[in-house]
Amino acid sequence: MNIAEKFTTLIDEVIADELSDLHITTGDVPYIRTHIGDLHPVKTFWEVDTMMMREIIKILLEGRPFEGKTVDCSYVHKNRRFRVNISENVRGKSIAMRTIPTDIPTPEDVSLSPAAIRLFSKEKWIILITGPTGSGKTTTLASMIERLNETQPKHIITLEDPIEYVFNNKKALVHQREKWAHFEEFSTGIRSILREDPDIVMVGEMRDLATIEAALTLAETGHLVLSTLHTNDTAQSVDRIIFSFPWEMQNQVRMQFSLSLVGIISQILIPRIDNSWRVPAREVLINNDAVRNLIARGEIAQIYSVLEMSKRNGMNLMDDALVDLIERKIIAPESAIQHMRDRSRLEGLIW
């Protein structure tokens, strides 16, 4: 069996077992991520040497050369899409492949609360989905894009790196663009689409100041902007936006962001108690008058208190989400403790 056949067999196994991630590194066997988030070596595969790595990269890049220190791309095998990152490291090169499900889930499938779903009924401003790498942000965002596609006669443009879920036009007109293939940087991509009459713009990730600034401007000009951030909770997401700007601009940005924010959904994935899969726990921030005033005054730490006191309005603190999952015996307390801000709340919940 040659390298291409061996690699294809490995991808077939990933698809058949519905695994989320595959990691390949020079000088070691591949690793897979299980349904509960653990990494395990694939000992039946060869140890990947430099020549094998070169051949696998050639397959993933469809013959294009690997240039620079890192590259993102997509890979399709038997109608299954993968998000791929290829990078250099001290041992040589590494590949990280994330499986993209074929079917786009509904907001209910991914357990979004009614209050979180209502955020997406807004005509303009900005909504953020945040969380660490591998927390399902892309899937949550895709579920809402598809709901808008099914229900709103709007023009939706997505800027992605790379394209993951593929949307077919339904009630909306959806145009998807991939970085490098259709635009060079998110910030320039945002500016270029203003002439295309968009109603809703999905920015795959707000990675830098230029992108954040362009997205806020787009939201202020009457568009609904949806994007993601790599942050751990809703208050930290507000700080990340504001402190991305130079200090002399931060007061202005606080006011700007306080007026343009619709809400923030921050999420993590926790192993189920039976270790069969992972489930989302979410913190939901809705920008009401209290939140708006705290952002404008820079009193971000007090947002947690508003979250705790505003449950009846659909807001949810991450600690409350975790406690609820524990009480419903969906997750174990031991799985939640590292994500709790107030770990004393777990007292009495250890079974």
Protein Blocks (a to p, Z undefined) as FASTA:
>chain_A
ZZklmmmmmmmmmmmnopabdcddehiacddddfkopacddfkbccddfklmmmmmmmmn
nopacehjbdcddddeehiacdddddddfklpadddddddfbdcdfklnopafklmmmmm
pfgdjdddeddehilmmmmmmmmmmmmmmmmccdddddddddfbdcddfkbccddddehj
lombfklmmmmmmmnopabdcdfbafbfklmmmmmmmmmnopacddddddfbfklmmmmm
mmmpcfklmmmmmmmmmmmpnbdcdddddddfklpaccdddddddddfklmmmmmnopam
lmmmmmmmmmmnopacfklmmmmmmmnomacfklmmmmpfblmlmgopaZZ
